[in-house]
Amino acid sequence: MFVFTGSNDSLTLWLLSFLPILNIDIQQHSLFIPYREGQLHVRHICPHSPHGATIPILMLHGAMSNGRVFYSDTGRGLACFLAKAGFDVYVMDTAGRGLSLPKIQRDFALGQGEVIREQLPLVHQFILQRHPLVTQVHWCAHSWGGVLMASSLARFTDLQTSVASLLTFGSKRTIKVKSLRKWLMVDFFWNRLAPFLVARTGYLDANRLRVGMDNESRASLLQTIDWVRGDWVDHDDSFDYARAAMKTNWPTSWFIAGKNDRVLGNPSDVRDMITECGFKQVKYTLLSKAQGNLFDYDHAGMLTNKQAEQDHFVTIKQWYLAL
């Protein structure tokens, strides 16, 4: 049983979340799962008329982000698009982000390891409990969320049998592309300036700096820096994800990249992740005008461009329906 614990302000937010946000075809609810001293927020977006045994979809955001990259209250975004097609979609906010509580601040100690080892398995099991007629869940991620999902899959063999598919947008484990933009965004800001700011404030205040959708904890920042530059090893217990990945029974997977995603999900780095993980049943797609798409999509635009619903979202829906 999942119950609420939190402050009075949080209680108000929690009670309001039970009022569904209605769209012509879908409804949205905010669900909260007790986690440590707070709660994880999961947005449930589904059709008004449930389709029974359809495999649900779990979506995960990337760094300096939250679940809003997948949905809006007005019914836009990939999560809402797939719900209109009949899927139950669950979009999670990792600890401290979005509507998950407590929010990231100076004393926030959790990093990406807790997402991999605790939060993803917890939300996955929560979804299965809500859908007793199914035994699997589709996983979908944007950017660094794809690395976290792949890590959790590589680590836990039970997830390898209960995850039906893995779909990622601009997900890369390392950034090897060389350019001035990469130097400014990654080498200078993320690797040097951000740790300096974190040393002063205890966390990366991305909201105030206007460099992301959400804030980043000190632990997550430093851990992602190490992973992007070095070995794929857990900072807390030294679990070797790279070695485990080569032995992983990966689900059917699809890696999507955007031609104008020059740094954070550069197509060459996306392909490198596919190779490093050793995926067998994997599809790779580059979203570009040359390939028949409406745009040469960038990192966020793959999910947030208003025209995506008339473009690759249609193909994604067809892929899910065919699985």
Secondary structure, DSSP 8 states (H G I E B T S, - for coil): -------HHHHHHHHHTTS-EE-SSEEEEEEEEEETTEEEEEEEEEESS--SS---EEEE--TT--GGGS--TTS-SHHHHHHHTT--EEEEE-TTSTT-BS---TT----HHHIIIIIHHHHHHHHHHH-TT-S-EEEEEETHHHHHHHHHHHH-HHHHHHEEEEEEES--S------HHHIIIIIIIIIIIHHHHHHHHSEE-HHHHTSSSS-EEHHHHHHHHHHHHS--B-TTT--BHHHHHTT----EEEEEEETT--STT-HHHHHHHHHHHT-SSEEEEEE-GGGT-SS---TTHHHH-GGGGGTHHHHHHHHHHH-
